[in-house]
Amino acid sequence: MPEPEDATMMIACDGLDPALRGTRWQHRKTGGIYRIVGKCRIEATGEEAFLYQGTDGTIWARPCGEFMDGRFEPLDAN
């Protein structure tokens, strides 16, 4: 397989604060436990979002503002 013309496009630079990567959070309403795995942008709006993974392995995306507005509480001491 040929190398991409610009190999830097293959490196993800998600801009996530390293202190958040891998931290565990609990959804206050459902009690679900999730781990932050990265950051992305929502295609339709360009809004920044967190990528987070549930204990069942499913990866979700939620706008950063919603994630940090009190819907989730951190389980890991920072």
N, CA, C and O atoms as a CHARMM CRD file, in Angstrom:
* protein
*
  312
    1    1 MET  N      0.84400  -1.18000   0.00000 PROA 1      0.00000
    2    1 MET  CA     0.00000   0.00000   0.00000 PROA 1      0.00000
    3    1 MET  C      0.88800   1.24100   0.00000 PROA 1      0.00000
    4    1 MET  O      1.79200   1.34200   0.82900 PROA 1      0.00000
    5    2 PRO  N      0.65600   2.17800  -0.89900 PROA 2      0.00000
    6    2 PRO  CA     1.51100   3.36900  -0.98000 PROA 2      0.00000
    7    2 PRO  C      1.31400   4.27600   0.23400 PROA 2      0.00000
    8    2 PRO  O      0.23700   4.32600   0.82800 PROA 2      0.00000
    9    3 GLU  N      2.39200   4.99500   0.58600 PROA 3      0.00000
   10    3 GLU  CA     2.34200   5.96500   1.68200 PROA 3      0.00000
   11    3 GLU  C      1.46800   7.14700   1.27000 PROA 3      0.00000
   12    3 GLU  O      1.48100   7.55600   0.10900 PROA 3      0.00000
   13    4 PRO  N      0.70000   7.70300   2.23200 PROA 4      0.00000
   14    4 PRO  CA    -0.06300   8.91200   1.90700 PROA 4      0.00000
   15    4 PRO  C      0.89200  10.04200   1.53700 PROA 4      0.00000
   16    4 PRO  O      2.03300  10.07700   1.99900 PROA 4      0.00000
   17    5 GLU  N      0.42300  10.95900   0.70700 PROA 5      0.00000
   18    5 GLU  CA     1.25900  12.06700   0.27800 PROA 5      0.00000
   19    5 GLU  C      1.75800  12.87000   1.47700 PROA 5      0.00000
   20    5 GLU  O      2.92100  13.27300   1.51100 PROA 5      0.00000
   21    6 ASP  N      0.89200  13.10200   2.45600 PROA 6      0.00000
   22    6 ASP  CA     1.26600  13.83300   3.66600 PROA 6      0.00000
   23    6 ASP  C      1.06700  12.90100   4.85300 PROA 6      0.00000
   24    6 ASP  O     -0.04700  12.77600   5.36200 PROA 6      0.00000
   25    7 ALA  N      2.12700  12.24900   5.29600 PROA 7      0.00000
   26    7 ALA  CA     2.03900  11.25000   6.35900 PROA 7      0.00000
   27    7 ALA  C      1.58400  11.84400   7.68200 PROA 7      0.00000
   28    7 ALA  O      1.10300  11.10900   8.54400 PROA 7      0.00000
   29    8 THR  N      1.72200  13.15700   7.87100 PROA 8      0.00000
   30    8 THR  CA     1.28100  13.76100   9.12500 PROA 8      0.00000
   31    8 THR  C     -0.23000  13.65900   9.29100 PROA 8      0.00000
   32    8 THR  O     -0.73000  13.76500  10.41100 PROA 8      0.00000
   33    9 MET  N     -0.95500  13.46000   8.22000 PROA 9      0.00000
   34    9 MET  CA    -2.41000  13.31800   8.30800 PROA 9      0.00000
   35    9 MET  C     -2.79100  12.02900   9.01800 PROA 9      0.00000
   36    9 MET  O     -3.94200  11.87400   9.42900 PROA 9      0.00000
   37   10 MET  N     -1.86800  11.11400   9.17100 PROA 10     0.00000
   38   10 MET  CA    -2.15300   9.82900   9.79000 PROA 10     0.00000
   39   10 MET  C     -1.98100   9.87400  11.30800 PROA 10     0.00000
   40   10 MET  O     -2.32300   8.91100  11.99400 PROA 10     0.00000
   41   11 ILE  N     -1.45600  10.98200  11.84300 PROA 11     0.00000
   42   11 ILE  CA    -1.22700  11.10500  13.27400 PROA 11     0.00000
   43   11 ILE  C     -2.36200  11.91000  13.88400 PROA 11     0.00000
   44   11 ILE  O     -2.58300  13.06000  13.50400 PROA 11     0.00000
   45   12 ALA  N     -3.08800  11.31000  14.83200 PROA 12     0.00000
   46   12 ALA  CA    -4.19000  12.00700  15.48400 PROA 12     0.00000
   47   12 ALA  C     -3.64400  13.01500  16.48800 PROA 12     0.00000
   48   12 ALA  O     -2.82800  12.66900  17.34300 PROA 12     0.00000
   49   13 CYS  N     -4.08100  14.22600  16.38700 PROA 13     0.00000
   50   13 CYS  CA    -3.73500  15.28600  17.33100 PROA 13     0.00000
   51   13 CYS  C     -5.05200  15.82100  17.86200 PROA 13     0.00000
   52   13 CYS  O     -5.57300  16.82200  17.36900 PROA 13     0.00000
   53   14 ASP  N     -5.58700  15.14300  18.87500 PROA 14     0.00000
   54   14 ASP  CA    -6.93800  15.48300  19.30200 PROA 14     0.00000
   55   14 ASP  C     -7.02900  16.65300  20.26200 PROA 14     0.00000
   56   14 ASP  O     -8.13100  17.13400  20.52500 PROA 14     0.00000
   57   15 GLY  N     -5.90300  17.13500  20.80100 PROA 15     0.00000
   58   15 GLY  CA    -5.93700  18.29600  21.66900 PROA 15     0.00000
   59   15 GLY  C     -6.46500  18.03600  23.07100 PROA 15     0.00000
   60   15 GLY  O     -6.72000  18.97900  23.82000 PROA 15     0.00000
   61   16 LEU  N     -6.63100  16.77600  23.43400 PROA 16     0.00000
   62   16 LEU  CA    -7.12800  16.45000  24.76400 PROA 16     0.00000
   63   16 LEU  C     -6.05500  16.70600  25.80900 PROA 16     0.00000
   64   16 LEU  O     -4.90400  16.30600  25.63500 PROA 16     0.00000
   65   17 ASP  N     -6.42600  17.36400  26.88300 PROA 17     0.00000
   66   17 ASP  CA    -5.52100  17.58100  28.02000 PROA 17     0.00000
   67   17 ASP  C     -5.04700  16.21300  28.49500 PROA 17     0.00000
   68   17 ASP  O     -5.87800  15.37000  28.83400 PROA 17     0.00000
   69   18 PRO  N     -3.74700  15.96600  28.53100 PROA 18     0.00000
   70   18 PRO  CA    -3.23800  14.65200  28.94900 PROA 18     0.00000
   71   18 PRO  C     -3.73400  14.23000  30.33300 PROA 18     0.00000
   72   18 PRO  O     -3.83200  13.03500  30.61300 PROA 18     0.00000
   73   19 ALA  N     -4.04700  15.19200  31.20000 PROA 19     0.00000
   74   19 ALA  CA    -4.54200  14.85700  32.53200 PROA 19     0.00000
   75   19 ALA  C     -5.93300  14.22500  32.49000 PROA 19     0.00000
   76   19 ALA  O     -6.32900  13.55800  33.44600 PROA 19     0.00000
   77   20 LEU  N     -6.68300  14.42200  31.40300 PROA 20     0.00000
   78   20 LEU  CA    -8.02900  13.84700  31.27400 PROA 20     0.00000
   79   20 LEU  C     -8.02600  12.46900  30.62000 PROA 20     0.00000
   80   20 LEU  O     -8.90400  11.64900  30.88800 PROA 20     0.00000
   81   21 ARG  N     -7.04000  12.21700  29.76200 PROA 21     0.00000
   82   21 ARG  CA    -7.02100  10.95000  29.02600 PROA 21     0.00000
   83   21 ARG  C     -6.94800   9.77600  30.00200 PROA 21     0.00000
   84   21 ARG  O     -6.05900   9.70600  30.85100 PROA 21     0.00000
   85   22 GLY  N     -7.90000   8.86400  29.86100 PROA 22     0.00000
   86   22 GLY  CA    -7.92100   7.67000  30.68100 PROA 22     0.00000
   87   22 GLY  C     -8.64900   7.82000  32.01200 PROA 22     0.00000
   88   22 GLY  O     -8.80500   6.84300  32.74400 PROA 22     0.00000
   89   23 THR  N     -9.09900   9.04100  32.33600 PROA 23     0.00000
   90   23 THR  CA    -9.80500   9.20800  33.60000 PROA 23     0.00000
   91   23 THR  C    -11.20400   8.60200  33.51700 PROA 23     0.00000
   92   23 THR  O    -11.82100   8.55300  32.45300 PROA 23     0.00000
   93   24 ARG  N    -11.68300   8.14400  34.66800 PROA 24     0.00000
   94   24 ARG  CA   -13.00200   7.50100  34.73600 PROA 24     0.00000
   95   24 ARG  C    -14.04200   8.47300  35.29200 PROA 24     0.00000
   96   24 ARG  O    -13.76500   9.25700  36.19900 PROA 24     0.00000
   97   25 TRP  N    -15.24300   8.39900  34.72400 PROA 25     0.00000
   98   25 TRP  CA   -16.34000   9.28600  35.09000 PROA 25     0.00000
   99   25 TRP  C    -17.61600   8.46700  35.23600 PROA 25     0.00000
  100   25 TRP  O    -17.78800   7.43700  34.58400 PROA 25     0.00000
  101   26 GLN  N    -18.50600   8.94200  36.10100 PROA 26     0.00000
  102   26 GLN  CA   -19.79100   8.26600  36.27800 PROA 26     0.00000
  103   26 GLN  C    -20.91200   9.21300  35.86100 PROA 26     0.00000
  104   26 GLN  O    -20.94800  10.37400  36.26800 PROA 26     0.00000
  105   27 HSD  N    -21.83200   8.69200  35.03700 PROA 27     0.00000
  106   27 HSD  CA   -22.99900   9.47700  34.62900 PROA 27     0.00000
  107   27 HSD  C    -23.93900   9.54500  35.82600 PROA 27     0.00000
  108   27 HSD  O    -24.33200   8.50900  36.36200 PROA 27     0.00000
  109   28 ARG  N    -24.30000  10.74100  36.24700 PROA 28     0.00000
  110   28 ARG  CA   -25.10000  10.91400  37.46100 PROA 28     0.00000
  111   28 ARG  C    -26.48700  10.28900  37.35400 PROA 28     0.00000
  112   28 ARG  O    -26.99800   9.76000  38.34100 PROA 28     0.00000
  113   29 LYS  N    -27.09900  10.33900  36.18100 PROA 29     0.00000
  114   29 LYS  CA   -28.46800   9.83100  36.02900 PROA 29     0.00000
  115   29 LYS  C    -28.51600   8.31300  35.89300 PROA 29     0.00000
  116   29 LYS  O    -29.32000   7.65000  36.54900 PROA 29     0.00000
  117   30 THR  N    -27.65600   7.76800  35.04200 PROA 30     0.00000
  118   30 THR  CA   -27.71500   6.32200  34.75800 PROA 30     0.00000
  119   30 THR  C    -26.79200   5.49200  35.62800 PROA 30     0.00000
  120   30 THR  O    -27.00000   4.28800  35.78300 PROA 30     0.00000
  121   31 GLY  N    -25.76400   6.13000  36.20300 PROA 31     0.00000
  122   31 GLY  CA   -24.78500   5.40200  37.00200 PROA 31     0.00000
  123   31 GLY  C    -23.70400   4.72700  36.18100 PROA 31     0.00000
  124   31 GLY  O    -22.80800   4.09400  36.74000 PROA 31     0.00000
  125   32 GLY  N    -23.77200   4.85200  34.84600 PROA 32     0.00000
  126   32 GLY  CA   -22.77000   4.23800  33.97300 PROA 32     0.00000
  127   32 GLY  C    -21.37400   4.78300  34.22700 PROA 32     0.00000
  128   32 GLY  O    -21.20200   5.96100  34.54000 PROA 32     0.00000
  129   33 ILE  N    -20.38100   3.91300  34.08700 PROA 33     0.00000
  130   33 ILE  CA   -18.97200   4.28500  34.27000 PROA 33     0.00000
  131   33 ILE  C    -18.31700   4.36800  32.89000 PROA 33     0.00000
  132   33 ILE  O    -18.48100   3.47500  32.05900 PROA 33     0.00000
  133   34 TYR  N    -17.58100   5.44000  32.66000 PROA 34     0.00000
  134   34 TYR  CA   -16.95900   5.68900  31.35800 PROA 34     0.00000
  135   34 TYR  C    -15.53100   6.17300  31.54700 PROA 34     0.00000
  136   34 TYR  O    -15.17900   6.73600  32.58300 PROA 34     0.00000
  137   35 ARG  N    -14.70800   5.94000  30.51000 PROA 35     0.00000
  138   35 ARG  CA   -13.31400   6.39200  30.49800 PROA 35     0.00000
  139   35 ARG  C    -13.13400   7.30500  29.28500 PROA 35     0.00000
  140   35 ARG  O    -13.51200   6.95000  28.16800 PROA 35     0.00000
  141   36 ILE  N    -12.55100   8.48900  29.51600 PROA 36     0.00000
  142   36 ILE  CA   -12.27900   9.41300  28.40500 PROA 36     0.00000
  143   36 ILE  C    -11.12500   8.85900  27.58600 PROA 36     0.00000
  144   36 ILE  O    -10.05800   8.56000  28.12300 PROA 36     0.00000
  145   37 VAL  N    -11.34600   8.72300  26.26800 PROA 37     0.00000
  146   37 VAL  CA   -10.31400   8.15700  25.39700 PROA 37     0.00000
  147   37 VAL  C     -9.77100   9.15300  24.37300 PROA 37     0.00000
  148   37 VAL  O     -8.74000   8.90000  23.75100 PROA 37     0.00000
  149   38 GLY  N    -10.45200  10.27600  24.19400 PROA 38     0.00000
  150   38 GLY  CA    -9.96400  11.23600  23.21600 PROA 38     0.00000
  151   38 GLY  C    -10.92100  12.39300  23.04400 PROA 38     0.00000
  152   38 GLY  O    -11.88600  12.55500  23.79000 PROA 38     0.00000
  153   39 LYS  N    -10.62500  13.18900  22.04300 PROA 39     0.00000
  154   39 LYS  CA   -11.42400  14.35500  21.72300 PROA 39     0.00000
  155   39 LYS  C    -11.63700  14.36700  20.21700 PROA 39     0.00000
  156   39 LYS  O    -10.79200  13.89100  19.45900 PROA 39     0.00000
  157   40 CYS  N    -12.76500  14.90900  19.78800 PROA 40     0.00000
  158   40 CYS  CA   -13.05500  14.97700  18.35900 PROA 40     0.00000
  159   40 CYS  C    -13.89400  16.22400  18.09200 PROA 40     0.00000
  160   40 CYS  O    -14.13600  17.02300  18.99700 PROA 40     0.00000
  161   41 ARG  N    -14.32800  16.38300  16.86900 PROA 41     0.00000
  162   41 ARG  CA   -15.25600  17.46000  16.50100 PROA 41     0.00000
  163   41 ARG  C    -16.50600  16.82800  15.92400 PROA 41     0.00000
  164   41 ARG  O    -16.44400  15.84400  15.18700 PROA 41     0.00000
  165   42 ILE  N    -17.63900  17.40900  16.27200 PROA 42     0.00000
  166   42 ILE  CA   -18.90900  16.95100  15.70800 PROA 42     0.00000
  167   42 ILE  C    -19.00500  17.52800  14.29800 PROA 42     0.00000
  168   42 ILE  O    -18.94000  18.74300  14.11200 PROA 42     0.00000
  169   43 GLU  N    -19.15600  16.67200  13.33200 PROA 43     0.00000
  170   43 GLU  CA   -19.10000  17.07600  11.91800 PROA 43     0.00000
  171   43 GLU  C    -20.13600  18.13900  11.58100 PROA 43     0.00000
  172   43 GLU  O    -19.82200  19.09700  10.87500 PROA 43     0.00000
  173   44 ALA  N    -21.32800  17.99500  12.05600 PROA 44     0.00000
  174   44 ALA  CA   -22.42100  18.89900  11.67600 PROA 44     0.00000
  175   44 ALA  C    -22.25000  20.30900  12.23700 PROA 44     0.00000
  176   44 ALA  O    -22.72000  21.27100  11.63000 PROA 44     0.00000
  177   45 THR  N    -21.59000  20.44600  13.37800 PROA 45     0.00000
  178   45 THR  CA   -21.50800  21.74700  14.04000 PROA 45     0.00000
  179   45 THR  C    -20.08400  22.26300  14.22300 PROA 45     0.00000
  180   45 THR  O    -19.88900  23.46200  14.42500 PROA 45     0.00000
  181   46 GLY  N    -19.09200  21.38700  14.15600 PROA 46     0.00000
  182   46 GLY  CA   -17.71200  21.76300  14.41400 PROA 46     0.00000
  183   46 GLY  C    -17.39500  21.86000  15.89600 PROA 46     0.00000
  184   46 GLY  O    -16.27600  22.20400  16.27800 PROA 46     0.00000
  185   47 GLU  N    -18.38500  21.55400  16.73000 PROA 47     0.00000
  186   47 GLU  CA   -18.21000  21.63300  18.18100 PROA 47     0.00000
  187   47 GLU  C    -17.25900  20.54900  18.67700 PROA 47     0.00000
  188   47 GLU  O    -17.30700  19.41400  18.20500 PROA 47     0.00000
  189   48 GLU  N    -16.39300  20.90100  19.63200 PROA 48     0.00000
  190   48 GLU  CA   -15.49100  19.91200  20.21600 PROA 48     0.00000
  191   48 GLU  C    -16.28100  18.96000  21.10100 PROA 48     0.00000
  192   48 GLU  O    -17.22600  19.36000  21.78100 PROA 48     0.00000
  193   49 ALA  N    -15.87700  17.69400  21.08100 PROA 49     0.00000
  194   49 ALA  CA   -16.56500  16.67400  21.87100 PROA 49     0.00000
  195   49 ALA  C    -15.54200  15.72900  22.47700 PROA 49     0.00000
  196   49 ALA  O    -14.43400  15.56600  21.96600 PROA 49     0.00000
  197   50 PHE  N    -15.94300  15.11000  23.58300 PROA 50     0.00000
  198   50 PHE  CA   -15.13600  14.05900  24.18100 PROA 50     0.00000
  199   50 PHE  C    -15.54600  12.72500  23.59600 PROA 50     0.00000
  200   50 PHE  O    -16.72900  12.48100  23.35800 PROA 50     0.00000
  201   51 LEU  N    -14.57200  11.86400  23.36300 PROA 51     0.00000
  202   51 LEU  CA   -14.82400  10.46200  23.04400 PROA 51     0.00000
  203   51 LEU  C    -14.65400   9.71600  24.35200 PROA 51     0.00000
  204   51 LEU  O    -13.62900   9.84900  25.02000 PROA 51     0.00000
  205   52 TYR  N    -15.64900   8.93700  24.71700 PROA 52     0.00000
  206   52 TYR  CA   -15.55700   8.20000  25.97300 PROA 52     0.00000
  207   52 TYR  C    -16.11300   6.80300  25.78200 PROA 52     0.00000
  208   52 TYR  O    -17.02200   6.58300  24.98100 PROA 52     0.00000
  209   53 GLN  N    -15.55300   5.85800  26.53200 PROA 53     0.00000
  210   53 GLN  CA   -15.86000   4.44200  26.34100 PROA 53     0.00000
  211   53 GLN  C    -16.50900   3.86800  27.58500 PROA 53     0.00000
  212   53 GLN  O    -16.03200   4.05500  28.70500 PROA 53     0.00000
  213   54 GLY  N    -17.61800   3.16100  27.35900 PROA 54     0.00000
  214   54 GLY  CA   -18.32200   2.50600  28.45200 PROA 54     0.00000
  215   54 GLY  C    -17.68600   1.17400  28.79800 PROA 54     0.00000
  216   54 GLY  O    -16.80700   0.68600  28.08800 PROA 54     0.00000
  217   55 THR  N    -18.13700   0.59600  29.89200 PROA 55     0.00000
  218   55 THR  CA   -17.58400  -0.67800  30.34600 PROA 55     0.00000
  219   55 THR  C    -17.88500  -1.81600  29.38200 PROA 55     0.00000
  220   55 THR  O    -17.23300  -2.85900  29.43000 PROA 55     0.00000
  221   56 ASP  N    -18.87500  -1.62200  28.49900 PROA 56     0.00000
  222   56 ASP  CA   -19.19100  -2.65500  27.50200 PROA 56     0.00000
  223   56 ASP  C    -18.35700  -2.50700  26.23500 PROA 56     0.00000
  224   56 ASP  O    -18.49800  -3.29900  25.30300 PROA 56     0.00000
  225   57 GLY  N    -17.47800  -1.48600  26.19200 PROA 57     0.00000
  226   57 GLY  CA   -16.60800  -1.27700  25.04100 PROA 57     0.00000
  227   57 GLY  C    -17.12900  -0.27300  24.02700 PROA 57     0.00000
  228   57 GLY  O    -16.38600   0.14400  23.13800 PROA 57     0.00000
  229   58 THR  N    -18.39700   0.12700  24.14200 PROA 58     0.00000
  230   58 THR  CA   -18.97200   1.09800  23.20700 PROA 58     0.00000
  231   58 THR  C    -18.30500   2.45500  23.39400 PROA 58     0.00000
  232   58 THR  O    -18.11600   2.91700  24.51900 PROA 58     0.00000
  233   59 ILE  N    -17.95100   3.08900  22.27300 PROA 59     0.00000
  234   59 ILE  CA   -17.36200   4.42400  22.31200 PROA 59     0.00000
  235   59 ILE  C    -18.43800   5.42800  21.91800 PROA 59     0.00000
  236   59 ILE  O    -19.12800   5.26300  20.91200 PROA 59     0.00000
  237   60 TRP  N    -18.56300   6.46800  22.73200 PROA 60     0.00000
  238   60 TRP  CA   -19.55700   7.51200  22.55000 PROA 60     0.00000
  239   60 TRP  C    -18.86600   8.84900  22.32400 PROA 60     0.00000
  240   60 TRP  O    -17.68600   9.00300  22.64000 PROA 60     0.00000
  241   61 ALA  N    -19.59500   9.81100  21.78100 PROA 61     0.00000
  242   61 ALA  CA   -19.11400  11.18500  21.65000 PROA 61     0.00000
  243   61 ALA  C    -20.17100  12.10600  22.24300 PROA 61     0.00000
  244   61 ALA  O    -21.36800  11.91700  22.02700 PROA 61     0.00000
  245   62 ARG  N    -19.71600  13.09800  22.98900 PROA 62     0.00000
  246   62 ARG  CA   -20.63900  14.06900  23.59200 PROA 62     0.00000
  247   62 ARG  C    -19.92500  15.42100  23.60200 PROA 62     0.00000
  248   62 ARG  O    -18.73900  15.48600  23.92800 PROA 62     0.00000
  249   63 PRO  N    -20.63100  16.50400  23.24700 PROA 63     0.00000
  250   63 PRO  CA   -20.00300  17.82200  23.29800 PROA 63     0.00000
  251   63 PRO  C    -19.35000  18.06600  24.65900 PROA 63     0.00000
  252   63 PRO  O    -19.90500  17.70900  25.69800 PROA 63     0.00000
  253   64 CYS  N    -18.17800  18.67000  24.63600 PROA 64     0.00000
  254   64 CYS  CA   -17.42200  18.90600  25.86800 PROA 64     0.00000
  255   64 CYS  C    -18.25200  19.67400  26.89600 PROA 64     0.00000
  256   64 CYS  O    -18.20100  19.36700  28.08700 PROA 64     0.00000
  257   65 GLY  N    -19.01500  20.66900  26.44400 PROA 65     0.00000
  258   65 GLY  CA   -19.83400  21.45400  27.35900 PROA 65     0.00000
  259   65 GLY  C    -20.85900  20.61300  28.09400 PROA 65     0.00000
  260   65 GLY  O    -21.09900  20.81300  29.28500 PROA 65     0.00000
  261   66 GLU  N    -21.46400  19.67100  27.38200 PROA 66     0.00000
  262   66 GLU  CA   -22.43700  18.77900  28.01400 PROA 66     0.00000
  263   66 GLU  C    -21.75500  17.82400  28.97900 PROA 66     0.00000
  264   66 GLU  O    -22.27900  17.54500  30.05700 PROA 66     0.00000
  265   67 PHE  N    -20.59300  17.32400  28.59600 PROA 67     0.00000
  266   67 PHE  CA   -19.90200  16.36400  29.44800 PROA 67     0.00000
  267   67 PHE  C    -19.50100  17.01000  30.77200 PROA 67     0.00000
  268   67 PHE  O    -19.57000  16.37300  31.82400 PROA 67     0.00000
  269   68 MET  N    -19.08200  18.27200  30.72000 PROA 68     0.00000
  270   68 MET  CA   -18.56800  18.94800  31.90900 PROA 68     0.00000
  271   68 MET  C    -19.61700  19.78700  32.64100 PROA 68     0.00000
  272   68 MET  O    -19.26800  20.51200  33.57300 PROA 68     0.00000
  273   69 ASP  N    -20.88700  19.70900  32.24800 PROA 69     0.00000
  274   69 ASP  CA   -21.91200  20.55700  32.88000 PROA 69     0.00000
  275   69 ASP  C    -22.53900  19.94500  34.13100 PROA 69     0.00000
  276   69 ASP  O    -23.53700  20.45700  34.64000 PROA 69     0.00000
  277   70 GLY  N    -21.95900  18.85100  34.62900 PROA 70     0.00000
  278   70 GLY  CA   -22.48800  18.23300  35.83300 PROA 70     0.00000
  279   70 GLY  C    -23.19800  16.91800  35.58700 PROA 70     0.00000
  280   70 GLY  O    -23.60700  16.25300  36.53900 PROA 70     0.00000
  281   71 ARG  N    -23.35600  16.52500  34.32100 PROA 71     0.00000
  282   71 ARG  CA   -23.98800  15.24000  34.01100 PROA 71     0.00000
  283   71 ARG  C    -23.10200  14.06300  34.41700 PROA 71     0.00000
  284   71 ARG  O    -23.59200  12.96900  34.69600 PROA 71     0.00000
  285   72 PHE  N    -21.79800  14.30500  34.44500 PROA 72     0.00000
  286   72 PHE  CA   -20.81800  13.27300  34.82000 PROA 72     0.00000
  287   72 PHE  C    -20.02800  13.78000  36.01600 PROA 72     0.00000
  288   72 PHE  O    -19.79900  14.98100  36.15600 PROA 72     0.00000
  289   73 GLU  N    -19.61300  12.85800  36.87400 PROA 73     0.00000
  290   73 GLU  CA   -18.71900  13.22100  37.97700 PROA 73     0.00000
  291   73 GLU  C    -17.46600  12.37100  37.88800 PROA 73     0.00000
  292   73 GLU  O    -17.53100  11.18100  37.58100 PROA 73     0.00000
  293   74 PRO  N    -16.31000  12.99700  38.16200 PROA 74     0.00000
  294   74 PRO  CA   -15.05200  12.24100  38.06100 PROA 74     0.00000
  295   74 PRO  C    -14.93400  11.20100  39.17500 PROA 74     0.00000
  296   74 PRO  O    -15.31600  11.44400  40.32000 PROA 74     0.00000
  297   75 LEU  N    -14.40000  10.04700  38.81100 PROA 75     0.00000
  298   75 LEU  CA   -14.14500   8.98300  39.78800 PROA 75     0.00000
  299   75 LEU  C    -12.67300   8.91900  40.15100 PROA 75     0.00000
  300   75 LEU  O    -12.31300   8.35200  41.18300 PROA 75     0.00000
  301   76 ASP  N    -11.82400   9.48700  39.32200 PROA 76     0.00000
  302   76 ASP  CA   -10.38700   9.47800  39.56100 PROA 76     0.00000
  303   76 ASP  C     -9.96100  10.80400  40.16000 PROA 76     0.00000
  304   76 ASP  O    -10.41400  11.86200  39.72400 PROA 76     0.00000
  305   77 ALA  N     -9.09800  10.74900  41.14800 PROA 77     0.00000
  306   77 ALA  CA    -8.53900  11.98100  41.72600 PROA 77     0.00000
  307   77 ALA  C     -7.55100  12.56000  40.73800 PROA 77     0.00000
  308   77 ALA  O     -6.69000  11.84800  40.22200 PROA 77     0.00000
  309   78 ASN  N     -7.67000  13.84400  40.47300 PROA 78     0.00000
  310   78 ASN  CA    -6.74500  14.51300  39.53800 PROA 78     0.00000
  311   78 ASN  C     -5.63600  15.19000  40.27700 PROA 78     0.00000
  312   78 ASN  O     -4.76600  15.80200  39.65800 PROA 78     0.00000
